[in-house]
Structure formats: C-alpha cells, structure tokens
Amino acid sequence: MSKVHNVNTSPEIRVRKLLHSMGYHFRFYRSDLPGNSDIVLPKYKTVIFVHVCFWHGCPKCTHTQVRTKSNAEYWSNKLDRNIQRDKDNFEALENMGWCVIIVWECETKKKNLETLGERSKSILSST
C-alpha cells in the first residue's frame, strides 16, 4: 500500500499534459472546494477529477466489479465509502455552480487521449 500515491499519478500527469497542449491554464488541488479535485480550471468554473478505476469503481471496467476475497468486508466497505464520498463531493460542487468532469484511468491510455481531448474541449467550450 505504500506504493499507492494520491498525487501526481501517471493518469493525472497525462491529463495535465493534454490540457496544457490544448492551451488551457489550470491550478492544482484547491483546498477551498469539496473533495480533492486534481485539476481546477477557474476561468471555466470546472474541476476535473482523475480517478483510478479500482479505487473509485469505474463503471466501464469489468475488473473493478470484482472485489478482493481476503478481508472482503473491509475492502467492500472501503470502496463503497469512496464511491459515496465522490457522489457527495460532486453534488456539493455542482450546488456551488461548478462543472465536474470525471476522467477515468482507462480513458488516459494513449489510444484514448484524442477522444478525451475532444470530450474535454466540448465540455469546456459549453461552460
């Protein structure tokens, strides 16, 4: 577990590089907002969360639906709490008038970056 990092992860760095190459200016980790948003675009009043599929329960990945068998109750509760906390934070941000974008780890693979860029651009241009 000591090898698990919560800041400057590879997916997060890929998203930052993508946004920077598209000409967007952003900030990191605003503590005055609910949750731990990875990227904040204040000009667009948008926050981006880059989620690792396993920890946050990616709906697209089938391997996140399989829970560990050792200490199953602990891990099931922990992962369910993560998902609920995310929902609560997103709702609080939206109530404050912020647009929330969730980027899953599986979307940051090289083959998916172009699609992610197009999706981000369309969301940010509409805000």
N, C-alpha and C positions, 0 to 999 in steps of 0.2 A: 504493500500500500504506500510505502514511502516514495515509490517511483511515480505515483499519480500526482500530476500537477494540475493546478486550477487556473493558472495564468500563463500567458504566452505559450499556449499549446500549438501544435502544428496546424490544426484546422483554423484556429484563431488567426495565426500569422498569415495563412493563405487568404483568408477573407480580408484582412487588412491590406495586403499587397494588391488584391483585386480592386478594392475600393480606391486605394491610392492611385492605381494605374488608370482608373476611370475619372480621376480628378476630384474626388471627394475629400474633404477635410473633416477629421473626426477627433474625438477625445476618447480616452480610456477610463473605464471604471469610475463613473460619477457616484460618489457616496451619498449624495442627497436624493437619489432616486431609489425606489423599491427594487430589491433584487440586486444581483451583481452583474449588471449589463457589461458585456465585453467591449462593445463599441457604441459610442454615443455621437450622433450627428445633430448637434444643437440647432443648426440652421434649418433642418428639416423636421425638427422635433421628433426624431426617430431614434430608437435604441435597437441594437442588434445583439441577440444572444446567440453565441456559437456553442451548441450543445453536443457533448459526446453521446453517441447513440445509447450506449449501455446505461449510463447514469441517469439519463433523463427520459428513457423509454421512447425511442424513435418509432413512430407508427409505421414507417416504411420498412424497417429492418426486421427480419424474422428472428434473428438471433437475440434480439432484446426481449422477446417474449418468453424465452427460456430462462428461468431463474435457477440459480445455483442450488444444489441439493444439500450441501453441507451448511449447517446453520441456516436453514431455509427461512425460518420465521423472521430472524433478524434481518436478512437481506431483503426479503419481500417487504417488510415494514419500511426499511430504509429507502428502497427505490420508490415505493408508493408515496412516501413523505416528500421525496424530491419532486415527483410529478405534481403533487398537490401544491407544494410551495411555489413551483413555477407558475401554475394556474393563478394562484392568489396574487403573485407579483405582477403578472401580465395584466390582470384585471385592474389592479391598483394603478398601474402605469397608464392604461387606456382611460381610466376615470380622470386622470390628471391631464389628459389630452395628448399623450404621447402615442406615436405609432410604434408597434412592436413587430420586429422581424425575427423569426427563429430560423437559424441556419443549422442544419444537422451535419454532423461529422461526415456522413456518407455523401453529402452534397458538395463537400470541399475536395473531393478527389479530382485529379487533373482532367478526367474525361467529362466531369460535370461543371467545371468552373465557368465555361461560356454560358451555359444555361443559368447558372447562379448569377452571373453578371447581368444578364438580360432581365432576370426577375427583380434583382435589386434596383436596377435602373428604372424599371417601370413603376415599382412601388415608390421610389424616392421622387420621381417626376410627378406623381399624382398627389404628393403631400405638399 
